Amino acid sequence: MRCGNSSDCGATLVRLRPGEDLRHSLIRIAKQRRLKAAVILSGVGSLSQANLRFAGRPEGTKLAGPFEIVSITGTVSCDGLHVHLSIADAGGRTLGGHLMPGCKVHTTCELALMELAGWRMRRVFDAATGYRELRATRRRR
């Protein structure tokens, strides 16, 4: 749901439901809302399972939940995303890493995204890292 007044504030507020994939949902939202350059302001909820890519690892690690979402941060556009997620288990132990497909919502996930007016974010392959990296540019008015 977007802000309801005529001077659109650039915010996107959504609730994901049980079973939805967090990463796929962010991609879908970015495309539906035609987000050019957004950041995740806040995200709370729970996951029944997680898939995180830890630092220096080429692949994700699948984890059985339930987990609480402790924090989520990153950049989102219809051209791609880069999101990090921290989760806590029932004992309070916390893990964090790069958000991968397979993070399934347990009960809910409430997300607030803010589009950065005047900017465009694209993902461009960087031979030095082997990944599609951020290229942010100012949009012409």
VOGU-3710 file (C-alpha; in Angstrom, 3 decimals, decimal comma):
1> mrcgnssdcg> 0,000/0,000/0,000  1,350/3,445/-0,901  0,791/6,662/1,023  -2,788/7,776/0,639  -2,397/11,514/0,055  -1,945/13,420/-3,173  1,653/14,392/-2,344  2,913/10,808/-2,505  5,615/10,435/0,139  7,506/7,693/-1,739
11> atlvrlrpge> 6,866/5,082/0,977  5,763/1,527/0,345  4,272/-0,413/3,249  3,484/-4,116/2,850  2,680/-7,168/4,892  3,872/-10,532/3,646  1,834/-13,581/4,619  2,814/-17,074/5,778  4,709/-19,065/3,167  5,762/-16,098/1,031
21> dlrhsliria> 9,430/-15,958/0,028  10,984/-12,753/1,351  13,484/-12,228/-1,489  11,027/-13,059/-4,267  8,452/-10,767/-2,630  10,889/-7,834/-2,567  11,610/-8,357/-6,277  7,863/-8,553/-7,053  7,133/-5,392/-5,045  9,940/-3,493/-6,793
31> kqrrlkaavi> 8,593/-4,447/-10,212  4,932/-3,809/-9,357  5,698/-0,392/-7,854  8,320/0,408/-10,515  10,833/1,305/-7,816  13,862/3,045/-9,321  15,890/3,437/-6,103  14,529/2,351/-2,738  15,975/1,469/0,643  14,500/-0,764/3,319
41> lsgvgslsqa> 13,600/1,416/6,292  12,229/-1,310/8,530  11,265/-4,944/8,540  9,856/-7,084/11,334  8,354/-10,531/11,386  9,256/-14,179/11,497  10,545/-16,912/9,202  9,809/-20,633/9,189  13,068/-21,234/7,322  15,978/-19,133/6,154
51> nlrfagrpeg> 18,657/-19,212/3,498  21,595/-16,872/4,093  24,881/-16,485/2,245  27,552/-15,906/4,854  30,647/-13,747/4,261  33,147/-15,318/1,873  30,872/-18,199/0,933  29,732/-18,765/-2,655  26,401/-20,406/-1,744  23,616/-19,978/0,775
61> tklagpfeiv> 23,151/-21,971/3,984  19,646/-23,313/4,582  18,393/-23,084/8,160  15,287/-24,536/9,820  13,297/-22,087/11,962  11,328/-20,596/13,411  13,290/-17,323/13,482  12,529/-13,728/14,386  13,701/-11,083/11,925  16,033/-8,931/14,020
71> sitgtvscdg> 17,038/-6,569/11,213  16,876/-6,205/7,466  18,679/-3,597/5,423  19,470/-2,999/1,809  18,792/-1,415/-1,545  15,902/-2,384/-3,816  15,003/-1,455/-7,387  13,208/-3,062/-10,304  16,706/-3,810/-11,674  17,786/-5,860/-8,656
81> lhvhlsiada> 18,465/-5,800/-4,952  21,153/-6,216/-2,324  19,744/-7,110/1,077  21,268/-8,331/4,336  19,184/-10,060/6,990  19,757/-10,830/10,677  17,640/-13,506/12,363  17,416/-14,869/15,907  16,434/-18,399/16,937  14,390/-19,464/19,979
91> ggrtlgghlm> 17,520/-19,288/22,158  18,301/-15,726/21,066  21,299/-16,723/18,971  21,646/-14,370/16,018  22,926/-15,031/12,520  23,172/-12,674/9,608  24,095/-12,672/5,980  23,021/-11,983/2,417  19,313/-12,646/1,759  18,871/-15,643/-0,551
101> pgckvhttce> 15,745/-17,302/-1,987  14,197/-19,699/0,526  13,492/-17,314/3,414  9,847/-18,224/4,020  7,550/-16,067/6,148  6,295/-17,874/9,267  3,474/-15,666/10,611  4,054/-12,223/9,105  6,644/-9,838/7,708  5,965/-6,104/7,769
111> lalmelagwr> 8,177/-4,064/5,448  8,612/-0,325/4,984  10,521/0,832/1,907  11,315/4,399/0,886  12,032/5,439/-2,694  14,851/7,970/-3,043  13,508/10,727/-5,283  15,732/11,684/-8,195  17,855/8,522/-8,133  18,086/5,360/-10,191
121> mrrvfdaatg> 19,851/2,199/-9,059  20,997/-0,415/-11,520  22,988/-3,606/-11,109  26,003/-3,918/-13,410  28,424/-6,847/-13,551  31,781/-6,023/-11,931  34,606/-8,266/-13,141  36,639/-7,486/-10,004  34,001/-8,947/-7,652  32,149/-11,356/-9,922
131> yrelratrrr> 28,810/-9,879/-8,862  26,266/-7,428/-10,255  27,134/-4,327/-8,241  25,311/-1,060/-7,603  25,484/1,784/-10,087  23,534/4,757/-8,720  22,850/7,755/-10,941  20,846/10,937/-10,639  17,753/10,945/-12,837  17,106/13,902/-15,072
141> r> 14,072/15,916/-14,110
//
